[in-house]
Amino acid sequence: MRILHAADFHLDSPFRGLSAEKARERRRESRDLLDRLANLANARAVDAVLLSGDLFDSGRVYRETLERMAQSLGGIRCQVLIAPGNHDPYHSRSPYCQVDWPANVHLFTESRISGVEFPFGIVYGAAFTTEEQAESLLAGFTAPPSDKPQVLCLHADLNPGPYNPITKEQIAASGLTYLALGHIHQYSGLQRQGETFYAYPGCPEGRGFDELGEKGALMVEVLPGKAEAEFVPLCRRRYEILEADVTDADPRERLEAAVAPFSTADILRVVLTGETGEAGVDLAALETAFAHRFYSLELRDRTRVGEDIWKRAEEDSLRGLFLQELRRQYDAAGDDSTRERIVRAVRFGLAAMDGRDL
């Protein structure tokens, strides 16, 4: 049984961290994910596509988004099964009831687990029918014995809370071969409890700086008693947070080194750290020089003006005694490497005394 497992598209998200124009563009780009998903499913000739909830960000969805999803999923040459989540629960007024879905799309519409049998295996699923699901939908469920692979498509949280909280013990007792989860936006890796494998694929496209790095979907091959997963990138743009230490260096050079591995499609936040001269860092000039190279670039200045680390060495205090001892070692050092190590020790010590991060 070959599965393409994805979740948490959050289509029509507001993208509040971007300008209004770029937010509109990102919403359009998010719809393109559906075509990339369909192309991947057809290219890999999967038996089923499992979508584990939160396909929409809320109950307010553009008609264009609904029609685009129906068209893209209808172009997939296999069964598509959807288990609505807490952002897109199934009810009479939900987006799922506002469009005619193709024949190959199966929606789980009840807040209880039910199954659909195919020649290649059995797919179970359940839906959120409200924005919260305080009781575990997996509690008490055990799939009946079968010689076919058995999988469950489910939006759920492995932590206590109002979003279908499930436990590892419930997973182990489920009798499933694979549990296709949604809700967590970071890829979990393929996990196992008892004889059951499970994974969160993460979201297929980051929407902010809390969703960093490569995003995508999972190709999962399921056999009785066994599962293998391959993470496949789908995102068009990556969010990344970087640091550039400008101590004793040209800020432009350090910024260049930090952003060099990234492409024009990426959305970057670079935090400048370290010590500077009295003039500090000219953020406006740096943004002018670098902003055009990326889809979006945000610079944050967390530098501080450098100071003479030895200036309080004559104090009659713990600080003074500390600096006097390290200065003796510094003056007696026989090479630059040793002196550099001592200077670092001084900076760490002063930071500790001042109760601040270095």
Summary of the structure (lengths in Angstrom):
residues: 358
radius of gyration: 26.7
end to end distance: 52.3
largest distance: 83.7
contacts: 1149
relative contact order: 0.10
helix: 27%
strand: 25%
